[in-house]
Amino acid sequence: MILLNPGPVNVSDRVRQAAAMEPICHREPEYFDMQDEVRARLLELFDLPKSEFAVGLIAGSGTSAVEAMVCAGVPAGKRLVVVSNGVYGDRIARMAEAHGIPCDEVRFPWEQAADPERVDERVRAIESAGGKIGALAVIHHETTTGLVNPIPELAAIARRAGARFLVDSVSGLAGDPIDVAATDFCAGTAGKCLQGLPGVSFVFARRECLRAAGPRRSVYLDLADLCARQDVRGTPFTPAVPIVNAFREALRETAEEGVAARIARYGRAAAFLRAGYARMGLAAWLPHDRRSNCLTTLRLPPGRTYADLHDTLKREGFVIYAGQGNLEREAFRICNMGWIPEAEFARLLAVLERWVRPGA
Ligand SMILES: *Cc1c(COP(=O)(O)O)cnc(C)c1O
């Protein structure tokens, strides 16, 4: 089955075999060697100095990393400003609410990238009303639609406001370019563009911010504690050992390919697929200049249903995704993340074209 959904993704045999390991104890050196290598490789792949950044590995899906980041990222008594143009931005606002963190949401229509000028205006308005902003959060690649937000411009706004900059790059890291060093916290996962299996996620955290983390809003997702224990070859809880082993193999593979080369490979696949969609008359949901390298939202042709499209493709060995949230009836999504042989993209276009133009 070729997975064209935004995670979990197809992985190489190497990664799969690494998950089929014999059980080992997570309190033994063989586990900590694995954990050390995963943390060190993540820093290396994203050009982060170990003296400035820590990595907190978490046994959980991408959402657990985002929630750990939100819990640690907002100093006591301060507000979180969330820039939102999709389901994942809204999810961060819901996390803030769940943990009693005062939150302001700056919302944009789903087909629009966040406008830094408008974000800046809102930040200044909150400040002049006496609000103390502790952090600004945004989604790098909004998987709801496949849109990439302007990270450098938003980082500058956070810096100017003296606020921490929190980025959910769960579907962005190794898929679309990002300067992680310009963030204070950045959440990611093994099971998307890093081509590992689902079940392990992580947060890059600026050490200086971790020292002043808190208050402690969660026990399981306490990022300062996770990082401190992992720094000394420890772990507070039972990790997903086979998935961590598979992630280690996936990171070795990513290092061999190179992050920039992987991003370029995804970009070529997306360009090839989009040219095909255009030829068969399938309209893209987003304007050209904001689309990510790894996900395309397309409009459903009039009178056709997603269920029929999904089942047709699945019979041919492809899994796609429905539109998210209120796009469900109008749009569908096709991703090109993961370990997918190039020939499969041509086959996908052929199957899709037969569905779009039956009898043509
Ligand atoms: C996939 C994703 C997540 C996390 O999803 P999980 O199902 O918890 O792995 C968070 N943010 C974004 C932008 C995502 O694409």
Ligand as a Chemical Component Dictionary entry (heavy atoms), coordinates in Angstrom:
data_LIG
# 
_chem_comp.id                   LIG 
_chem_comp.type                 NON-POLYMER 
_chem_comp.pdbx_formal_charge   0 
_chem_comp.three_letter_code    LIG 
# 
loop_
_chem_comp_atom.comp_id 
_chem_comp_atom.atom_id 
_chem_comp_atom.alt_atom_id 
_chem_comp_atom.type_symbol 
_chem_comp_atom.charge 
_chem_comp_atom.model_Cartn_x 
_chem_comp_atom.model_Cartn_y 
_chem_comp_atom.model_Cartn_z 
_chem_comp_atom.pdbx_ordinal 
LIG C1 C1 C 0 0.441  15.324 12.009 1  
LIG C2 C2 C 0 0.495  16.655 12.679 2  
LIG C3 C3 C 0 0.461  16.801 14.076 3  
LIG C4 C4 C 0 0.358  15.652 15.039 4  
LIG O1 O1 O 0 -0.454 14.636 14.682 5  
LIG P1 P1 P 0 -0.407 13.214 15.437 6  
LIG O2 O2 O 0 -1.592 12.541 14.846 7  
LIG O3 O3 O 0 -0.537 13.484 16.876 8  
LIG O4 O4 O 0 0.901  12.585 15.087 9  
LIG C5 C5 C 0 0.597  18.064 14.607 10 
LIG N1 N1 N 0 0.754  19.135 13.833 11 
LIG C6 C6 C 0 0.810  19.040 12.492 12 
LIG C7 C7 C 0 1.026  20.279 11.703 13 
LIG C8 C8 C 0 0.680  17.800 11.875 14 
LIG O5 O5 O 0 0.722  17.701 10.540 15 
# 
loop_
_chem_comp_bond.comp_id 
_chem_comp_bond.atom_id_1 
_chem_comp_bond.atom_id_2 
_chem_comp_bond.value_order 
_chem_comp_bond.pdbx_ordinal 
LIG C1 C2 SING 1  
LIG C2 C3 SING 2  
LIG C2 C8 DOUB 3  
LIG C3 C4 SING 4  
LIG C3 C5 DOUB 5  
LIG C4 O1 SING 6  
LIG O1 P1 SING 7  
LIG P1 O2 DOUB 8  
LIG P1 O3 SING 9  
LIG P1 O4 SING 10 
LIG C5 N1 SING 11 
LIG N1 C6 DOUB 12 
LIG C6 C7 SING 13 
LIG C6 C8 SING 14 
LIG C8 O5 SING 15 
# 
